């Protein structure tokens, strides 16, 4: 299957899930960062253990599947609870940022599972070359989103 089609499908699916659940980008973005860290620490170690359970894939390679699961799991778990947006415009922007950040984290493991030629190679190279900038800007926005999120005010007891 074509890498560009897979990438578009992933972006659309992640955007829709984030938009429908109304979850704040800050929480989801930092969860993606945590998942990426878990993936870099544990994907190689967990892949042989997953293979021993009998789960096998040839395309995509098992390490790609494990990496993608590790990256997305924290964010997927947080889609079921946590702070949410009230306004539609913020939901739209937050969902779009979540999908873009997820692709920036997923581009490397997904790209290793495909033979990249033509447009797919150009799209992959664009995200791979710019992922540091995309991730940096998105994580700064995620932190700011959490910083400016309205929290409940506690009354001061004397």
N, C-alpha and C positions, 0 to 999 in steps of 0.2 A: 504494500500500500504506500501511497505517496506521503512523504514527510509533511508537506504543506497541508494536506487534507487532515492528517492526524493533529497537527498543530492547531488548525482552525477549529476542529471539533473539540479539542481540549479547552481552548480559549472560550468558546461558546458555552460549553457545559459548565465550566468554573464560573463564568460571568453570570449565567442564569441561576446557579445555585446560590451564589453570594447575593444576587439581587433579590431573589425570592425570600431568602431567610433574613434579609435586612441587617445582617451582622456588620459591625464596624470594621473598616479596613485595618485600623491599627492593630486590633487583636488578631485578625486573620493574617496580616502581613508578618507580624512577629512570630506567629505560629508556623508560617512557611519557613521563616529563617531558622527556627528551632528544628523543624523537620529536615532542612538542608544540612544542618550541623549533625543531626543524628545519622543522616544518610552517609555523610563523609566519614563518620566515626565507625559505623556498624554495618554498612552494606556488604563489604567484603567478608566480614566475619559471619554474618547471618546467611549469606547466600549458600554456603555448603550445608548449613543446618537445615535450610528450607529444602535443598535438594535431597537430603537424607529422609525427609518426610514423604518423599515420592512425588513432590510437585516438580514437574519438568516442563521446560519450554525450549524450543529451538529458535523461534523468532517471535518476539524479541528475546534476547538472552536473559537468563534468570536474574543476573545482577541488575539489569535494567528494571525489571519488575520490582525487585526488592528496593532499589533506590527510589523509584517513583512512589511506592507505597510508604516508605519512610518519610519522604518529603511531604506528601499530602496528608498523612494521617493526623498530625496535630491540628491542622487547619480544619479538616473534615470534622473532627471531634468538637471543635469550637463553633462549628456552624449550628450546633444544636442548642447552644446556650451562650449567654454573654451579652454584652451591650449591643444595642442595635440603633439604626438610624430612624429618625421620625420623618424626615423630608425625602421626597423622591429624588431630588437632584443629587443629594449627598449619597443616596443609595446607588444611583447610577455611576457616579464617579468612583465610589468605593469598590463596587463590583468590577469595574473596568480595571482599576489599579490592582485589585487582587488577581485577576486573570493574567494581566501583564507580568506581575511579579512572579506568579507561579510558573509561567513560561520561561522567565529568565532563570529560575532555579531548575526547571526540568529540561531545558534545551540540551544540556550536555549528556545526561543519561539517555534521553530519547534519540538524540543524534547518533549515539553509538549503536543503536539498534537498526539503523537504516543505511542503505546504500544511497548516498546523496549525490544527485546530479541535477543540472539545470536550475530551475527556479527553487527547488527544495534546497539545493546547496547555497544559493544566494540568501534565502531566508535564514537558514541555519547559521551561515557566516555572519549575517547582520546581528542576530541575537547573541551569538557567541562573542563577537567582537565588542558588543555594547553591553553585555550583561552586567559587568562591574558597575557601569554608570546607572543602568536601570535599577539594579538592586540597591545601590547606595541612595539614590533619590527616593525610591519607593519606601525604603526603611526609614528614612528621615521623615517622610510624609506619614508613615505609620506611627512613629513616635509622637509627632505633632498631633495626629488624630486622637491618640489616647490622652495626650496632655490637655487638649481642649474639649474632651468628652465631658459632658455634664454628669457629675456624680451627685449622690444625695448629700445634702448638708446635714451634718450632725449638730444637734443643739449642745451648747456648752453648759455643763453642769457645774454649779458653784459649790 
